[in-house]
Structure formats: C-alpha cells, structure tokens
Amino acid sequence: MSRPETIICDIDGVIFMHHGDITQQHLIKPVVLPGVIKTFQTWDLKGCALILITGRRESTRAHTERQLAEAGIIYDTLVMGVTGGRRVLINDGKADKTISTTYSLQVERNVGL
C-alpha cells in the first residue's frame, strides 16, 4: 500500500497570478489560477501533505495566510522567504529501488494547474 504524497507548491505564479514584484504580492487582491482549487481539493481528499513555499518575506505571513484562506486554499505548512533562485529538492530513494520517491515539475508561470 502506498503512502500519500507530499506536494510542495509555490504560491505566486502557480497558485496565484504573479504580478512581477514579489514585494507587492501580499498587497494585491490575489487571482487564483485555473484548476488550482480543484487540484488542491483532490490532493486533500487523497490525504496528501500540502506544503506551500513563497519568496514573500516572513513579515508578510499574516497577509499571505489571509489571502490563502479567503481564496479557499487548503495546506498543511507554509514556508516563507524561499528565494527566487534555483530550488533544489534532495531526497533519499527506497532501499529496494522499486519506486522513485522524488518528482519535479516546473509549470509555466500564471497558467495554473
């Protein structure tokens, strides 16, 4: 029996429309991108752990959490201050090598899920 997945998802450009200036994202009424709500609901029903990441500063946490709540975005963990540079996920593999434990997906900005 397989365990639920852990989904790590960026906020701006994947969940909400990215307006080009990360320092202002928390001040703009967010636009939820197509397919996001349905995809998050599906992940939630599957029992996935939902980790959101953002380049927004920690000082904008309250605004960001309010935006997510008002948009109906469900999640387990919110990681703030993740820089806009390259993001690298390092994970160990299963000892028997029967399944891959790590996947990476890069989506086009502002397209949705």
TIPA-477611 format. One record per residue (C-alpha): x, y negated, z; residue in one letter. Coordinates in steps of 0.05 Angstrom, whole numbers, padded with zeros to 5 digits, always signed. Example, Ala and Ser with C-alpha at 12.3 -4.5 7.8 and 13.67 -1.06 7.14 Angstrom:
BEGIN
+00246+00090+00156A;+00273+00021+00143S;
***
This chain:
BEGIN
+00000+00000+00000M;+00029-00067-00019S;+00032-00127+00027R;+00001-00195+00010P;+00046-00242-00029E;+00078-00305-00003T;+00064-00363-00051I;+00109-00424-00048I;+00079-00481-00087C;+00100-00553-00098D;+00046-00606-00086I;+00059-00663-00135D;+00056-00642-00207G;+00029-00572-00192V;-00030-00584-00144I;-00039-00659-00151F;-00026-00703-00211M;+00045-00731-00205H;+00046-00806-00216H;+00121-00813-00225G;+00141-00846-00159D;+00144-00795-00102I;+00149-00852-00051T;+00078-00874-00070Q;+00043-00807-00079Q;+00014-00808-00008H;-00018-00876-00022L;-00054-00857-00086I;-00120-00820-00086K;-00099-00751-00109P;-00125-00718-00172V;-00129-00643-00164V;-00104-00609-00227L;-00146-00559-00266P;-00151-00488-00238G;-00118-00505-00172V;-00178-00497-00125I;-00199-00431-00156K;-00128-00404-00156T;-00118-00423-00083F;-00184-00391-00064Q;-00164-00327-00100T;-00097-00326-00064W;-00132-00338+00003D;-00181-00280-00009L;-00121-00235-00024K;-00090-00254+00042G;-00030-00289+00012C;+00013-00334+00055A;+00009-00403+00023L;+00070-00448+00034I;+00067-00518+00004L;+00130-00558-00009I;+00139-00631-00027T;+00192-00684-00037G;+00149-00731+00004R;+00183-00756+00068R;+00164-00727+00136E;+00137-00796+00155S;+00081-00786+00104T;+00058-00720+00134R;-00008-00746+00163A;-00028-00778+00097H;-00008-00716+00058T;-00046-00669+00105E;-00108-00714+00098R;-00103-00713+00022Q;-00098-00637+00022L;-00156-00629+00069A;-00201-00677+00030E;-00184-00640-00034A;-00202-00573-00002G;-00131-00545-00010I;-00120-00488+00039I;-00050-00470+00062Y;-00010-00440+00119D;+00053-00481+00121T;+00073-00550+00095L;+00147-00564+00084V;+00163-00638+00075M;+00226-00672+00048G;+00246-00620-00004V;+00290-00659-00052T;+00274-00665-00125G;+00337-00629-00146G;+00341-00556-00165R;+00305-00509-00118R;+00334-00441-00106V;+00299-00383-00072L;+00344-00328-00044I;+00310-00264-00023N;+00332-00192-00009D;+00307-00134-00050G;+00275-00070-00026K;+00325-00016-00008A;+00294+00035-00056D;+00292-00017-00113K;+00222+00007-00134T;+00193-00063-00139I;+00220-00132-00149S;+00209-00176-00088T;+00222-00244-00118T;+00190-00280-00177Y;+00200-00350-00202S;+00151-00391-00244L;+00162-00461-00270Q;+00099-00495-00296V;+00093-00557-00338E;+00082-00619-00295R;+00009-00643-00287N;-00021-00584-00325V;-00050-00544-00267G;-00053-00471-00251L;
***
